[in-house]
Amino acid sequence: MRMTTWAIILLMLSCKQKDQKLVATTATTDTIASIASPVHQDTVSMTDTTAEPAKVPVNRLIVPGVSIGMIALDEPGEDVQKKLGTADDGDAAMGKSMGIWYSKSKAADGTRYSTTIYFVANYGGKDERSRAKQMRITSPFFMTAEKISCGSSLAAIQQFFPLVKKAARYPSPVNKKMVYVYDDEKGGIAFEVNDKNQCVGIAIHLPGTQAFATYLEFFSGFERL
């Protein structure tokens, strides 16, 4: 009878040890599965620091030699007016015109941001409509794909646009200090840089032409270098 009791006790202990090993093995297997699971992998990819930065929205994008926002070079003047409304200011002479649109918000210096577009009519051609040939903006709302905008430094501009050359200058209407125009003629984009080496204006023009090479002056006191 005593031998039978001890046998039962030993049998119970043996079963308990087997159960404990099974629990431990199952727990280890579940942990490994969680590390290799798709959920874990997704979390890693979402926090990957090598992911591409967000792209500039189309309505804010400056494309050298092509467009600024939703307005493109060679776009008919009436189409531009439909998008922007009637210009707040401008000038016209001999088939050429310039329209200026001002923002409601103001820059740090108290001036209003502006969009200036230079138009040329094709008199005598099949399509005589006036078309946009050059555009200039002063608002930091617009930027290139490289995130260069008004407010960017000259060093940053030269990093992404190494072909820019100092091409012209004009006195700032705010403090009369010289603003220099750095033009990439081949690319069709120019940057206006103030005495603090900060961009205060960006213009696009048809590739292979000079920035602000127009009959009507964009600035008072503008001179080429």
Secondary structure, 3 states (H helix, E strand, C coil): CHHHHHHHHHHHHHHHHHHHHHHHHHHHHHHHHHHCCHHHHHHHHHCCCCCCCCCCCHHHEEECCCEECCEECCCEHHHHHHHHCCCCEEEEECCEEEEEEEEEEECCCCCEEEEEEEEEECCCCCCCCEEEEEEEECCCCCEECCCCECCCEHHHHHHHCCCCEEEEEEECCCCCCEEEEEEECCCCEEEEECCCCEEEEEEEECCCCCCCCCCCCCCCCCEEC
